[in-house]
Amino acid sequence: MCTSLTYLDTDDQHYFARTMDFPTTTPWRPIFLPRHYQWPTGLATERTTQYAILGGGRLPKHFSSCLMADGINEAGLTCAELYLPHAVNYATESVPGQINLTPQAFINWVLGEHASVAAVIADLPRINLVGASWGDDTGEVYPFHWILSDRQTSVVIEPTGDPLTAQPNPAGVLTNTPILVDHQRRLNRYLGLNGTQITVATQQAAQQVIQTQQPLPTGPIPTDRFIHMALRRLGTAQLSSEQVPATIFRWLQEVSLPYDATRRNLISHNYTHYRCLIQLETRTYHFIPRTTGRQQSLTLTSEMAADWQTPYVFPAD
């Protein structure tokens, strides 16, 4: 489930993009969360946002708080959660003196309380991620890892053991299990290279694949989607700001998972609910839902951040 990437165009404009692949039938929508919004951690405590947030999320019928999957805050920080089964290591209970969060609450903490990736990294030692459910219909504890970016850097946070740490993301891509370093190893191996680092040789080999129009890996397997998107991102000549939206949405479509109406109610049916592209400098959120295929563009303006005082779930036009 899910493929994401960061991008820098020829005009030094920064982007974040992703597909949201998930088996739930709850509608996903663009959602605005205001400053000073109190939200539950899932552990009998609440926290309050300092920054307004615009992103993709859902509001289950049985739950009063929005579950966010990605977004940008008014300071220009982005974050998205992606599935990481069979690799996470959560705490079993809260720890006094720490900020105790359930996995689905982590994104609210990142975007609601920080202005930069550096600020999140400095705060990570205070976090204790507890393996408990927050706002899910089944009570399931979801295994997540996160990709974060701002106009200075992009990192990945994977809760595979204490303490939480952030690692650079030189490929600029993240999908699902395995962990990032294993994805990088597989990408190099696909290109006939050794090691786990993304190097100049990796980029040159990716450029050769794209320039010679070799077929890219396809299908739902996360490792294939990672290689596919990394080859597109590393192997394609840097795009202009005019080229980015259409090109990246096309790349996302290439790794999207198809919807099968006959399997709609099966918990095993993962499909792409939406694609999104975020422009960091303008704080603009472009959202294409599966249901309509029409692009919706929303901007988190300074006026919106200052004046809107309640959460708002946008219709998926």
C-alpha positions in Angstrom: 0.0 0.0 0.0 1.1 3.5 -0.8 3.9 5.0 -2.9 5.4 8.4 -2.1 8.2 10.7 -3.3 9.7 14.1 -2.8 10.8 16.3 -5.7 12.8 19.5 -6.5 12.2 21.2 -9.9 14.5 23.4 -12.0 13.1 26.5 -10.3 14.1 25.1 -6.8 10.4 24.5 -6.0 9.8 21.6 -3.5 7.1 19.0 -3.8 5.8 15.9 -2.0 3.5 13.4 -3.6 1.8 10.1 -2.8 -0.8 7.5 -3.5 -3.1 6.5 -0.7 -3.7 2.7 -1.0 -5.8 1.2 1.7 -8.6 -1.4 2.1 -11.0 0.8 4.1 -14.2 2.0 2.5 -14.4 5.1 4.6 -14.1 8.1 2.2 -10.9 10.0 2.1 -11.1 13.7 1.8 -9.0 16.9 2.0 -9.1 18.0 5.6 -8.2 21.2 7.4 -7.2 21.1 11.1 -6.8 24.5 12.8 -4.4 25.9 15.3 -5.3 25.2 18.9 -7.1 22.0 17.8 -7.3 19.5 20.7 -6.9 15.9 19.5 -6.8 12.6 21.3 -3.6 10.6 21.4 -5.5 7.3 21.9 -4.0 6.9 25.3 -6.5 8.8 27.5 -4.6 12.1 26.9 -5.0 15.1 24.5 -2.6 17.4 22.7 -3.1 20.7 21.0 -1.9 21.8 17.6 0.3 24.9 17.3 0.2 25.0 13.5 -2.7 24.7 11.1 -2.7 21.6 8.8 -4.1 20.8 5.4 -3.9 17.2 4.1 -5.7 13.9 3.3 -7.7 12.1 5.9 -11.0 10.4 6.9 -13.6 10.8 9.6 -15.0 7.3 10.6 -18.6 7.4 11.6 -17.9 6.0 15.1 -15.1 8.5 15.9 -15.1 12.3 16.5 -11.6 13.1 15.4 -10.1 13.1 11.9 -7.5 10.4 11.0 -4.8 12.1 8.9 -2.7 10.2 6.4 -0.6 13.1 5.0 -0.5 16.8 4.9 1.4 20.1 5.1 1.3 22.6 7.9 1.4 26.4 7.7 5.2 26.4 8.2 5.7 24.3 5.1 6.5 20.9 6.8 5.0 17.8 5.2 4.5 14.3 6.6 2.9 11.1 5.4 2.3 7.7 7.0 2.9 4.5 5.0 2.3 0.9 6.0 5.3 -1.1 7.4 4.0 -4.6 8.4 6.3 -7.2 10.0 9.0 -4.6 10.8 7.7 -2.2 13.5 8.6 -2.4 17.2 6.2 -0.4 19.4 6.3 0.0 23.2 3.7 -2.1 25.1 2.8 0.7 27.6 3.1 4.4 28.3 6.3 5.8 29.9 6.0 8.6 32.5 7.7 11.8 31.4 7.6 10.9 27.7 5.2 12.0 25.0 3.2 8.9 24.6 1.4 8.5 21.3 -0.3 5.7 19.3 1.0 5.3 15.7 -2.0 7.1 14.1 -1.4 10.1 16.4 2.2 10.5 15.3 1.4 12.6 12.2 -0.7 15.0 14.2 2.2 15.5 16.6 4.7 16.1 13.7 2.6 18.6 11.8 0.7 20.1 14.7 3.8 21.0 16.8 6.8 21.5 14.5 7.9 24.0 11.9 10.7 21.9 10.4 12.2 18.5 10.0 15.1 19.6 12.2 12.6 20.4 15.0 11.0 17.0 14.7 14.4 15.3 14.9 15.3 17.2 18.0 12.0 16.2 19.6 12.2 12.5 18.8 13.9 11.4 22.0 10.8 12.5 23.9 8.5 10.2 21.9 7.2 6.8 23.1 5.1 5.0 20.4 2.7 2.6 22.1 1.1 -0.3 20.2 -2.5 0.7 20.8 -5.3 1.6 18.4 -6.6 5.1 17.9 -9.9 5.6 16.1 -10.0 2.5 14.0 -13.1 0.5 13.4 -11.5 -2.9 14.2 -9.2 -1.8 17.0 -6.2 -2.9 14.9 -2.8 -1.4 15.6 -1.4 -0.2 12.3 2.4 -0.6 11.5 3.6 2.7 10.1 6.7 4.4 9.0 6.8 8.1 8.0 8.4 10.3 5.3 8.9 14.0 6.3 10.1 16.9 4.2 10.6 20.6 4.2 12.5 23.0 2.0 15.8 21.9 3.5 15.7 18.1 3.7 13.7 14.9 3.6 13.9 12.0 6.1 12.3 8.7 6.9 11.4 7.6 10.5 11.0 3.9 11.1 9.9 2.6 14.5 12.0 -0.6 14.4 13.4 -0.2 17.9 14.2 2.5 20.5 15.0 5.3 20.4 13.3 6.7 17.3 15.7 8.1 14.8 15.5 9.8 11.4 17.5 8.7 8.4 18.2 10.6 5.1 16.2 9.6 2.1 18.5 10.1 -0.9 16.3 8.2 -3.3 13.4 10.5 -2.4 11.0 7.6 -2.5 9.2 5.5 0.1 6.7 2.6 -0.2 5.9 -0.2 2.3 7.8 -3.1 3.9 10.8 -3.7 3.8 12.6 -0.9 5.6 14.3 1.9 3.6 17.8 0.5 3.7 16.6 -2.8 2.2 14.7 -0.9 -0.6 17.9 0.9 -1.4 19.9 -2.4 -1.6 17.3 -3.9 -3.9 17.3 -0.9 -6.2 21.1 -1.1 -6.5 20.9 -4.8 -7.1 18.3 -4.3 -9.8 20.7 -1.9 -11.5 23.6 -4.3 -11.2 25.3 -2.4 -8.4 26.4 -3.3 -4.8 25.7 -1.7 -1.5 22.8 0.0 0.3 23.7 3.7 -0.5 22.2 5.8 -3.3 25.3 7.0 -5.2 26.2 8.8 -8.4 26.5 5.3 -10.0 22.9 4.6 -8.9 21.6 7.8 -10.6 23.6 7.2 -13.8 22.3 3.6 -14.0 18.7 4.9 -13.5 19.2 7.5 -16.2 20.3 4.7 -18.6 17.2 2.7 -17.9 14.9 5.7 -18.6 16.8 7.0 -21.6 16.8 3.5 -23.3 13.1 3.1 -22.4 13.5 -0.2 -20.6 10.4 -1.6 -19.0 10.0 -0.8 -15.4 8.8 -3.2 -12.6 5.1 -3.2 -12.3 2.5 -4.7 -9.9 1.4 -4.2 -6.3 4.5 -5.5 -4.6 6.1 -2.6 -2.5 9.7 -3.4 -3.6 8.7 -3.2 -7.3 6.8 0.0 -6.7 9.9 1.5 -4.9 12.2 0.6 -7.8 9.7 1.8 -10.4 9.3 5.2 -8.7 13.0 5.6 -7.9 13.9 4.9 -11.5 11.5 7.6 -12.6 12.7 10.1 -10.1 16.4 9.5 -10.4 16.5 8.7 -14.1 14.4 11.5 -15.5 15.9 14.9 -16.4 14.9 17.5 -13.8 11.4 18.9 -14.5 10.4 22.5 -14.7 7.6 23.8 -12.5 5.2 23.7 -15.5 6.0 20.0 -16.1 5.8 18.7 -12.5 2.1 18.4 -11.8 1.1 16.4 -14.9 4.3 14.3 -14.9 4.2 13.3 -11.2 0.5 12.5 -11.3 1.3 10.3 -14.2 4.1 8.6 -12.3 1.7 8.0 -9.4 -0.9 6.6 -11.8 1.7 4.1 -13.0 2.0 2.6 -9.4 -1.7 3.0 -8.4 -3.6 -0.1 -7.3 -6.8 -0.8 -9.3 -10.2 -0.9 -7.6 -12.4 -4.0 -8.0 -16.1 -3.3 -7.1 -16.7 -7.0 -6.5 -14.0 -7.1 -3.7 -15.0 -3.7 -2.2 -16.0 -5.1 1.2 -13.0 -7.5 1.6 -10.4 -6.4 4.1 -7.7 -7.8 1.8 -8.7 -5.5 -1.1 -6.1 -2.7 -1.2 -6.7 0.0 -3.8 -5.7 3.6 -4.5 -8.2 5.9 -2.9 -6.5 9.1 -4.0 -3.3 10.7 -5.4 -2.0 13.9 -4.0 0.7 16.4 -4.8 1.8 19.1 -2.4 3.7 22.3 -3.4 5.7 23.3 -0.3 6.4 26.9 -1.2 2.8 27.8 -1.8 1.4 25.2 0.7 -1.0 24.0 -2.1 -2.6 20.5 -1.8 -3.6 18.9 -5.1 -6.0 16.0 -4.6 -7.3 13.5 -7.1 -9.8 11.0 -5.7 -10.5 7.6 -7.3 -14.2 8.3 -7.4 -14.2 11.3 -9.7 -10.7 11.5 -11.1 -11.0 15.3 -11.0 -8.2 17.4 -9.5 -9.0 19.6 -6.5 -6.4 22.3 -5.6 -6.5 23.9 -2.1 -4.0 26.3 -0.6 -3.3 26.7 3.1 -3.1 30.5 3.2 -1.9 32.6 6.1 -5.5 34.0 6.4 -6.9 30.5 6.6 -4.4 29.5 9.3 -5.1 32.6 11.3 -8.9 32.8 10.9 -10.3 29.2 10.6 -11.0 27.9 14.0 -12.7 24.6 13.5 -11.8 21.4 11.5 -13.2 21.3 8.0 -13.7 18.2 5.8 -13.7 19.3 2.1 -16.0 17.5 -0.4 -14.1 15.4 -2.9 -15.1 17.2 -6.0 
